[in-house]
Amino acid sequence: MLKLRRKGSKISVETCTGKITWDADKGGEIVEFACKNIKETHSLLSENDTICGLKFVIDGISYKLSETMSKLTVESVDDDRIIIKNEATIARGLVKISQTFEVHPEGAVFCEQIFDTKDNTSFSLSEISMNIFLDVSSAKSARWGYFTRDPWYKRDYSTTHVFYGMDLYKPLSEISCQKELWPLASIDLGWENTKFFSNKIEFVLDEWIAFNDAPKQFTMSFGGKQANKWTLQWYILQGIQMMVSKAIRYRNKWGIIFLTAKTENEKTTDVALRNNVLGCRVAHCMYPYAQIGKDWPWVVMPIKQVACQSPQLFKGNPDIKRVDEAADLGANVMIIHQFWMRNPGTNCEPPADYVVKDPKWFKSFVDRCHQRGMRVLTYIRGCEQYQMYQTWFEDYLQKDWDGLYPDWNSPHAMGFTKTSLLHWSAYAYFMYLKAMRKRVGKYGAIIGHTGFPFALTQSCIDVALCGELSIRHDELLTVPESTAYFACFDCSGAHLISGNLKDRAEFSGKKAAALCSAFGMTGHPVLEPGVAFKDAVAYIKPLWDAMLSLPGNIVKLHNPAYSPTDAVSCNEYWLFPSLWQSDQGKCLLLVTNLSDDAKKSGDVIVEMKNLDVARNSKMKVLNIKGTVPECVEIKGWKVKIKGMPSLSFVAILIG
């Protein structure tokens, strides 16, 4: 959804996840910014604050863009984006500011920003800054974080990978200041109607360059709470008196990503809220893949693994019967990992070729999945964008049904495209994800993997598969709020990694299954050689069995932990209700005790009038192996939980 409105000097654009207003009388700055979720709208700018709050200090005098007039025009409007152009001059015409904004229905605004000085002028410049102050006084829950251009290293079986550093999950009271321009800073916000966070606001900046190529130590970033506001300040120049006497151009690109949970899957669902794999059950076919030889690229395929992982040398394709094995146990999505390629590569070195190694087997495997009603997602890498030119959907897959599984779904790794300490390919990656969505179709499936908790990479996909990066046990498997933050509930759908490695064992255990049932996630049990799939899926099979009891297709998820809803509520902190709604007028209510070590009791209230079910519907406790139906008593539309053991759940069918 993109709604454009013009009134006087103001231009407003609204999407399903936010509303932004520019004002020519205030230099074309953003004067209104509100985030939205499925039920609520929250204004985040006070009366005198603007975004991006441009400020120049010239000859000792402070000039703000918001204190001048500008020429603000709408350049183009279509369903895919709205382009707005802003032009202004400040400081007696010494500096010309040109801004081109792109607003996208997914919940993103990008601005190409140019500063030009005149030739044959002379002045002293001591500051250029962007100053963002968000009013978060009405938020019940808030955490913030940023990425730093200081490198962070991750070693795995193939090589040493270099990423931007991260400082995340910070309380508002904790401030940070560094002599650099952060590529990303974000804040997660929750309100009275959710237990945790329901909205994520993210600011991105492409380049770490100072005005007139001044040394980088004359830049700075500051973030944290000031009074009742969360602050982000980027100093493009500070700490120096620069004499300007010629024409200089400074260009950078910044953006705002404003997202909320993706909890709907109906044909009419807006792109910003759509989750095409809502409530799916994944079989992740992960067979060994590495092939070596004496010539490039096979000669550079790494085979010396880390201690917990044996060499992943290709040993053949899975038998077609394995599709039936997974389908018989309830799987309805099959991810085919990288072994399907002639050269599967390893995170860009060597690069994968995305050529099907065995077309006859691949077609038979995909066709059998389709016969059993399963979607197929092929493994790709976000860092190898040329894969988009391959012809899977023409040769093997069904557009608007099947999809892609982009690993390394991030511009965060150094070496991705042009990513370096100086450059962050935020806009480029967003447009790449939009192209990927177009490739798979409006109703196709994209499950993105790597595990970096930021909104940019979740903006155009259905689900973030969290749990990678060696491995985030302390962030995902400790307290529920941390799970909510790092699993990206407030900016995506969410899945939880499983796996066949020793360091992932906890993600195939009792707590992982409880987190999935509590939050509306699904795990990714691995279909691997020599292991019966019934053993791999055993940890989450009670949840699958509960979901299989719900007839029809799941079209909506009510989860008051991170998405406001009037359909279900609970008065006990550690009891988490999650309610799935199908297109056949029935619902499945799951109630989970996420306490690690204590039985819990409480009441769960279901409001039938807010569900798409018949008026005479009943609630029925399901007797499913691995659940605890004995802990439930139904009284009208109240579910009374009595002494539910830790990390257990109950399933109730409504309809």
Summary of the structure (lengths in Angstrom):
residues: 655
radius of gyration: 25.7
end to end distance: 32.2
largest distance: 84.0
contacts: 2347
relative contact order: 0.10
helix: 18%
strand: 39%
